Amino acid sequence: MKIIKQELEFEECLKQRLEFICEFSKVTPTSINGSIRKLERTNLKYIEPHRVIIKNITFLVFNYLMMYIFLT
C-alpha cells in the first residue's frame, strides 16, 4: 500500500497574524507546514495540522478554522 503525502501551505493572513502577535510579545515562532496523507486506492486521509512552536510550546494550527490545540 502506498502513502501519498501532499504538503499544505500556511494561509498568508494566518501567518501575518501569528507574526504580529509574536513580534508584539517579542518572541520568535518556528513554523512547520502541515500535510495531507492519503492511502492509495482507499478513501482514507489524514490531515496533519501546521505546527507553530513558541517558547517550547507546540500550537497546532489549521487553515480555515480558528482552532488552536496546545501540546507541551
N, C-alpha and C positions, 0 to 999 in steps of 0.2 A: 504494500500500500504506500502511495506516495503522498507526502505532505507538501502543499504549495503555500509559500509564505509571501504575502503581499504587504509591503511597507505602507503605513499611514503617515500622513503629514499633519503637523500641528496647524490648526486654523490660525491665520495671521492675527485676527482680533484677540483670540485667546492668548497667543504668545505675547502680544503687546500688553495686555492686562497683567499677566504674570510678571513681565519685566518691570512694569511701572510699580507694582506693589513691592517687588524685591528691591528696586532702586530706592524707593521711599524708606524701606526698612534697612537699607544698607547691607544687604546680603546678596550673595551670588548663587543663582539657581543652576542646577545641572539638569538638562532636558534629554530624555531618551524617547525617541519615537516609538509608537505602538505598532501593532501589525495585526493582520487577519491571517489565520492559518486554516486552510481547507484540506480535508481529506479527499483525495481524488476519487471520483466515481461514487461519492456519497453526498448527502446534503448536510453533513456535519461541518460546522465552522466554529472557531474560537477567536474572539476579539480580545487581543491583548491591549490594555489601555496604555496611553502615554504615561511616562513616569517623570515627575519633577522632584529632584532631591534638594532640599533646603535644610541646612544645619543638621545633616544626618537623619532627617525625617523624610520618608518617601510619600509623596502625594500621587495618587492615581487620578488621571485626568482623561475624560472622554470628550471628543468633539461633539458639538451639537447639544450637549447636555451640561447643565451646571451641577455636576455631581463630583464630589471630591471624597476620596476614601483615604484615611490616614493609616500608615503602617510604620511601626518602629523597628 
